[in-house]
Amino acid sequence: MQPNQYRDIRLEKLEKLKALGLDAWPRKAQRTHGIAQLAAAYGDAEAWPNEKLEGLDLPVSVMGRVLTIREMGKSVFAHLTENGEKIQAFFRMNDVAEPGWDVLKLLDMGDFISVTGPLMRTRTGELSVRVKEIQFLSKALLPLPEKWHGLQDKEQRYRQRYLDLISNGDVLKTFQTRSRIVSGVRRFMEDQGYLEVETPMMQPIPGGATARPFITHHNALDMSLYLRIAPELYLKRLIVGGFEKVFEINRSFRNEGISVRHNPEFTMMEFYAAGQDLRDMMALTEELFSALAKGVIGSETLPWGEHEISYAAPFRRLSLKDAIAQYGGIDRHQLEDGDSVRTLARAAHIEDVDAKTVGTLLGDLFEHHAEKQLIQPTFITDYPIELSPLTKTLADDDRFVDRFELFIGGMELANAYSELNDPIDQMGRFQAQMDEREAGNDEAMLLDQDFVTSLEHGFPPCGGEGIGIDRLVMLLTNSASIRDVILFPLMRPMKPSEAPDESM
């Protein structure tokens, strides 16, 4: 049957519903309880057998989408779903007020209804509503995906997320968990004394990270603007202005490729604390991740693919050079000599070796040898200065900076600095970035003169960090792709010939 034929049949039923004098799309549902609320309170069959439920004499009204309809003589059983939970509606011909029985004959899977009646439990132990009244709420003009197999095609799942949520209970649960994770992050930060703030999403100068931005145009002011690649420079201005601790759970945008770990629009949290440094950021991060694992998921040890990851503090600490040596099987002393580093880079088939600095090549060697091997939470420290233009250098070696990246499950989760607060040094770093842009690196930072000016008014010692919320949710929910934790990931437009068959 073609999609338009399904729709035509349902439109005929819609007209019959109207002929019964019903409002096919009423303004409000008759509803006293949520299905999830009843399942939580009365779902335990041992605690609430049928005799005890009937003794409650508790009339309820619930609304939900019809998932199944099964007729048995003068009885009909239907499952309604709402918020990821199900309840059974039990209809008997002589119990249902008019025109309820006629309405039942016109129902399709996917329709919304409200049912009213006392709670009961069937012989199979299923929590049910013994229906006395039925209210029609909404006609589904198109069918749901095939009920036994659900929506399987990944491309269609991402493009039509609403069908994915209806068809796949685990998907709905993942996004409910994501919401709880974000709420947990927010509560944790507030409990630590941080204030949540908001900074511009459209910026005249993109800054705070090395990435290629999206560009737009403001007509009234006739000026180019950039979607932010990070909120960092604005949050630091707030520290200059007198805030002690600030955080922002923000949407940022980077004009880069798409992969299982990258989406051009993504969510992260950045936070800054006056008077603190990298060690303080480490301690807070360990506590945050452990609290989320226990508080939201229920355990400090969680599955990640074929691995079990422990979020119990303390996390391992490893310098970038030590990680290269350990996972690359390389003599640590070879990483102290520039010529040796270039030789190792060529052996690893890294591109443009002669055009890169030794510090940049060390970053490439780390990505090649170590990054994917870091399954358990590991702080990688002591990055080359070329990779971190906004960070204080190490006290004993100004070629490297006081920075960490946190890796879990073979991917970067967080990036933190002892922030650079010397405006003269910062200006020199910006100039080096501008030189890189002139040499062809379109991801190098632009000069933000106002930010440098803000530092010249005095910027205290400060610890700062960014945490990728999407990747954090991936880890805590054991989701292999970032698209599985973003409700509406960016997708390439479909060609007409690729449109999904609505009958499936």
C-alpha positions in Angstrom: 0.0 0.0 0.0 1.3 3.4 -0.9 1.8 6.2 1.7 -1.0 8.3 0.3 -3.4 5.3 0.5 -2.7 4.9 4.2 -3.4 8.6 4.6 -6.6 8.5 2.6 -7.9 5.6 4.8 -7.1 7.6 8.0 -8.7 10.7 6.6 -11.9 8.7 6.1 -11.8 7.6 9.7 -11.3 11.3 10.7 -14.5 12.3 8.9 -16.4 9.5 10.7 -15.0 10.7 14.1 -16.3 14.2 13.2 -19.7 12.7 12.3 -19.9 11.3 15.8 -19.8 14.9 17.0 -16.3 14.7 18.3 -13.7 17.4 18.2 -10.8 15.6 16.5 -8.2 18.0 17.9 -9.5 19.3 21.3 -7.7 22.1 23.0 -7.0 20.2 26.3 -6.7 16.6 27.4 -8.6 15.1 30.2 -5.8 14.0 32.4 -5.2 13.5 36.2 -1.9 11.5 36.1 1.0 10.9 33.8 1.6 7.3 32.7 5.2 7.4 34.1 3.8 8.7 37.4 1.4 5.7 37.7 4.0 3.2 36.6 6.4 4.4 39.3 3.7 4.4 42.0 1.8 1.2 41.1 4.0 -0.8 38.6 5.2 -3.3 41.2 2.8 -6.3 40.8 3.8 -7.8 44.2 3.3 -4.6 46.1 0.1 -3.7 44.2 -1.9 -6.9 43.3 -5.2 -6.4 41.6 -7.2 -6.7 44.9 -5.2 -3.9 46.5 -5.5 -1.7 43.3 -9.3 -2.2 43.2 -9.5 -1.4 46.9 -8.0 2.0 46.2 -11.0 3.0 44.2 -8.7 5.5 42.4 -10.2 6.8 39.1 -7.5 8.1 36.8 -7.4 9.9 33.5 -4.3 9.4 31.4 -3.3 10.4 27.9 -1.0 8.7 25.5 -0.2 7.6 22.0 -1.8 4.3 20.9 1.0 1.7 20.2 -1.1 -1.5 19.9 -4.7 -2.4 19.6 -6.0 -6.0 20.2 -9.6 -7.0 20.0 -11.0 -10.1 21.8 -14.7 -10.4 21.3 -16.4 -7.7 23.4 -13.1 -6.6 24.9 -10.3 -4.5 23.5 -6.8 -4.1 24.8 -4.6 -1.2 23.8 -1.2 0.1 25.0 -0.7 3.8 25.5 2.7 5.4 25.8 3.9 8.7 27.2 7.3 9.9 28.2 8.8 6.5 27.5 6.4 4.5 29.7 3.4 2.4 28.8 0.1 1.5 30.4 -2.6 -0.8 29.1 -6.1 0.4 28.5 -8.8 -2.3 29.0 -12.1 -1.7 27.2 -15.3 -3.7 27.6 -18.3 -2.9 25.5 -20.8 -2.5 28.3 -18.4 -0.4 30.4 -17.5 2.4 28.0 -19.7 5.4 27.8 -21.1 6.4 24.4 -19.8 7.0 21.8 -16.6 5.3 23.2 -17.1 1.9 21.5 -17.6 3.6 18.1 -14.5 5.6 18.7 -12.5 2.5 19.3 -13.4 1.2 15.8 -11.9 4.3 14.3 -8.6 4.2 16.1 -5.2 3.7 14.4 -1.8 3.1 15.9 -0.2 6.5 16.4 -3.4 8.3 17.5 -3.6 10.1 20.8 -6.4 9.4 23.2 -7.2 10.0 26.9 -8.9 7.2 28.9 -10.6 7.5 32.3 -11.4 4.7 34.8 -10.1 2.9 37.9 -6.7 1.1 38.0 -6.6 -2.6 37.8 -4.2 -5.5 37.0 -4.9 -8.1 34.4 -4.4 -11.8 34.9 -0.9 -11.5 33.4 -0.1 -8.9 36.0 -0.1 -5.9 33.7 -1.0 -2.5 35.2 -4.1 -1.3 33.3 -6.9 1.3 33.3 -10.4 -0.2 33.2 -11.8 2.3 30.8 -15.1 4.1 31.5 -14.6 7.1 29.2 -12.5 7.7 26.1 -11.5 11.2 24.8 -10.1 11.4 21.3 -7.2 13.8 21.1 -5.3 13.7 17.8 -5.5 11.7 14.6 -2.2 10.4 13.1 -2.6 10.7 9.4 0.6 8.8 8.7 1.5 5.4 10.1 4.3 4.7 12.6 7.3 2.6 11.6 6.6 -1.1 11.4 5.8 -2.0 15.0 8.0 -5.1 15.5 11.2 -3.8 14.0 10.9 -0.1 14.7 12.9 2.5 12.8 16.2 0.9 11.8 17.7 3.1 9.0 20.2 5.4 10.8 19.9 8.2 8.3 16.1 8.2 8.6 16.4 8.1 12.4 18.5 11.2 12.5 16.4 13.1 9.9 13.1 12.1 11.5 14.1 12.1 15.1 10.5 12.2 16.2 9.9 8.8 14.7 13.1 7.5 16.2 11.9 8.7 19.7 8.5 7.0 19.2 9.9 3.8 17.9 13.1 3.2 19.9 12.6 3.4 23.7 16.4 3.3 24.3 16.8 6.5 22.2 14.2 8.4 24.2 15.9 7.2 27.4 19.3 8.4 26.1 18.0 11.9 25.5 16.2 12.0 28.9 19.5 11.0 30.4 21.2 13.8 28.5 18.9 16.3 30.0 19.6 15.0 33.5 23.3 15.1 32.9 23.1 18.8 31.8 21.0 19.6 34.9 23.5 17.7 37.0 26.3 19.7 35.6 24.5 23.0 36.3 23.7 22.0 39.9 27.2 20.9 40.6 28.7 24.1 39.3 26.3 26.2 41.3 27.1 24.2 44.4 30.8 25.0 43.8 30.0 28.7 43.9 30.0 29.4 40.2 27.5 31.8 38.6 26.0 30.9 35.2 26.3 33.7 32.6 25.5 34.2 29.0 27.9 35.6 26.4 27.4 36.5 22.7 26.9 33.8 20.1 27.5 36.3 17.3 30.9 37.9 17.6 32.8 40.5 15.6 36.1 38.5 16.1 36.0 34.7 16.6 38.3 33.8 19.5 39.1 31.4 22.3 40.1 28.5 20.1 41.9 27.6 16.9 39.1 26.7 14.4 37.5 27.9 11.2 34.3 29.9 12.0 30.9 30.3 10.3 30.4 33.8 8.9 27.1 35.7 8.8 26.2 39.3 8.1 24.3 41.9 10.1 22.3 44.0 7.6 21.5 47.1 9.8 25.1 47.6 10.9 26.5 46.3 7.6 29.1 44.2 9.3 30.3 40.6 9.2 29.8 38.5 12.3 31.0 35.1 13.3 29.2 32.4 15.1 31.3 31.8 18.2 33.8 29.0 18.2 34.2 29.4 22.0 33.0 31.8 24.8 36.5 32.0 26.4 37.5 35.6 25.8 34.2 37.0 26.9 34.2 34.9 30.1 37.7 36.1 30.9 36.5 39.7 30.5 34.0 38.9 33.3 36.9 37.8 35.6 38.6 41.2 34.8 35.3 42.9 35.7 35.1 41.3 39.1 33.3 38.0 38.9 35.1 35.3 40.9 33.7 32.1 39.4 31.6 31.9 36.1 30.4 29.2 33.9 28.4 28.9 30.7 26.8 25.9 29.1 27.0 27.1 25.5 26.3 26.3 21.9 29.4 26.8 19.8 30.0 26.4 16.1 33.0 25.3 14.1 33.1 25.1 10.3 34.8 21.7 10.2 34.1 18.1 9.1 31.5 15.8 10.5 32.4 12.5 12.1 31.2 10.2 14.9 32.8 12.6 17.3 32.3 16.0 15.6 29.2 18.0 14.8 29.6 21.6 13.5 27.1 22.8 16.2 27.9 21.4 19.6 27.5 22.0 23.3 30.2 22.6 25.8 30.7 24.1 29.2 33.4 26.6 29.9 34.2 27.9 33.4 36.8 30.2 35.0 37.8 30.7 38.6 39.9 33.7 39.8 42.9 32.8 41.9 43.0 29.1 40.8 45.2 27.1 38.5 45.4 23.9 36.6 45.5 21.7 39.7 42.3 23.2 41.0 40.7 22.5 37.6 41.8 18.8 37.8 40.3 18.3 41.2 37.0 19.9 40.2 36.8 17.8 37.0 37.4 14.6 38.9 34.7 15.4 41.3 32.2 16.5 38.6 32.6 13.4 36.5 32.4 11.1 39.5 29.3 12.9 40.8 27.6 12.6 37.4 28.4 9.0 36.9 27.0 8.1 40.4 24.2 10.7 40.6 22.7 10.4 37.1 23.7 6.9 35.9 24.0 5.2 39.3 27.6 3.9 39.3 31.2 5.1 39.1 32.0 2.2 36.8 30.3 2.3 33.4 30.5 0.4 30.1 32.1 2.0 27.1 31.9 -0.4 24.1 33.9 -3.5 25.2 35.6 -1.6 28.1 34.6 -0.7 31.6 35.5 2.8 32.6 36.0 3.9 36.2 35.2 7.5 37.1 36.5 7.2 40.6 39.1 9.9 41.6 41.9 10.3 41.2 42.4 10.2 37.4 45.8 9.3 36.0 48.2 12.1 35.1 50.7 11.7 32.2 52.8 14.3 30.4 52.4 14.6 26.6 55.9 13.4 26.0 55.5 10.5 28.5 52.3 9.4 26.7 54.1 9.4 23.3 57.0 7.4 24.7 54.7 4.9 26.5 52.2 4.2 23.7 54.6 4.7 20.8 57.3 2.4 22.2 59.7 5.3 21.9 62.8 6.1 24.0 61.8 9.2 26.0 65.1 10.9 25.4 64.4 11.0 21.6 61.6 13.5 22.3 64.1 16.0 23.7 65.9 16.5 20.4 64.4 18.3 17.5 66.0 16.3 14.8 64.9 13.0 16.5 61.3 14.3 16.7 61.3 15.1 13.0 62.6 11.6 12.3 59.9 10.0 14.4 57.3 12.1 12.7 58.4 11.0 9.3 58.3 7.4 10.4 54.7 8.0 11.6 53.9 9.4 8.1 52.9 12.8 9.5 52.5 15.3 6.7 54.5 18.6 6.1 57.1 17.6 8.7 59.6 20.2 7.5 57.1 23.1 7.6 56.1 22.4 11.2 57.7 23.3 14.5 58.9 20.7 16.9 56.1 21.5 19.3 53.5 21.0 16.6 55.1 17.7 15.6 55.0 16.5 19.3 51.2 17.2 19.2 50.9 15.1 15.9 52.9 12.3 17.5 50.7 12.2 20.5 47.6 12.0 18.3 49.2 9.2 16.2 50.5 7.0 19.0 48.6 7.7 22.2 45.2 9.4 21.9 43.1 6.4 21.0 44.8 4.2 23.6 43.7 6.4 26.5 40.5 4.6 27.6 40.6 5.2 31.4 40.4 8.9 32.5 43.8 10.4 31.9 45.0 14.0 32.3 47.6 14.7 29.6 49.8 17.7 30.7 52.7 19.9 29.5 51.7 20.8 26.0 54.0 22.7 23.6 53.4 26.4 23.5 52.6 26.3 19.8 49.4 24.4 20.6 48.2 26.7 23.4 48.3 30.4 22.7 46.3 31.4 25.7 48.1 29.5 28.5 50.8 30.3 31.0 54.2 28.6 30.3 55.7 26.1 32.8 57.9 27.7 35.4 60.9 25.7 34.4 60.5 25.5 30.6 58.9 28.3 28.6 58.6 26.0 25.5 55.7 24.2 27.2 52.5 25.4 28.9 50.5 24.6 32.0 47.6 22.9 30.3 45.8 19.6 30.5 43.5 17.7 28.2 41.3 15.0 29.7 41.0 11.8 27.6 38.5 9.1 28.2 37.4 6.3 25.9 40.1 7.4 23.4 38.8 10.9 22.9 39.3 14.4 24.3 36.7 15.4 26.9 38.1 18.5 28.5 40.8 21.2 28.0 42.1 23.3 30.8 44.7 26.0 31.4 46.4 28.0 34.0 45.3 31.1 32.1 47.7 33.6 30.6 47.2 36.9 32.4 50.2 38.9 31.1 48.9 41.3 28.4 52.3 41.8 26.9 52.9 38.1 26.5 49.4 37.7 25.2 49.8 40.3 22.6 53.0 38.5 21.4 51.1 35.2 21.2 48.3 36.8 19.2 50.9 38.2 16.8 52.4 34.7 16.3 48.9 33.5 15.5 48.4 36.3 12.9 51.7 35.3 11.3 50.4 31.8 11.0 47.2 33.0 9.3 49.3 35.0 6.8 51.2 31.8 6.2 48.0 30.0 5.2 46.6 28.6 8.5 42.9 29.7 8.4 42.3 28.1 11.8 44.8 30.4 13.6 43.4 33.0 16.0 42.6 36.6 15.0 43.8 39.5 17.1 41.2 40.6 19.6 42.6 44.0 20.7 39.7 44.7 23.1 40.5 41.4 25.0 44.2 42.5 25.3 43.0 45.9 26.5 40.9 44.2 29.2 43.9 42.2 30.4 45.8 45.5 30.7 43.3 46.6 33.3 44.4 43.7 35.4 43.6 40.0 35.2 44.2 37.9 38.3 45.7 34.3 38.3 42.9 32.2 36.9 42.1 28.6 36.1 39.8 27.9 33.1 38.4 24.8 31.4 36.1 23.7 28.7 34.2 20.3 28.8 32.5 18.8 25.7 29.0 18.1 26.9 28.1 16.0 23.8 31.1 13.7 24.3 30.4 13.5 28.0 26.9 12.3 27.2 28.3 9.8 24.7 30.5 8.3 27.4 27.9 8.1 30.2 25.2 6.6 27.9 27.6 4.3 26.0 26.7 5.9 22.7 29.2 5.3 19.9 28.3 8.4 17.7 27.8 12.0 18.6 24.7 11.9 16.4 23.2 9.5 18.9 23.3 12.2 21.6 22.3 15.3 19.6 18.6 15.4 19.0 18.9 17.1 15.5 22.4 16.6 14.1 23.4 18.4 10.9 22.5 16.4 7.9 23.2 16.8 4.2 20.0 17.7 2.3 18.2 14.7 0.9 17.6 14.3 -2.8 13.9 13.6 -3.8 14.8 10.1 -4.7 16.1 9.5 -1.2 13.0 10.5 0.6 11.9 7.8 3.1 8.8 5.6 2.4 6.3 6.7 5.0 4.6 3.3 4.8 7.6 1.6 6.5 
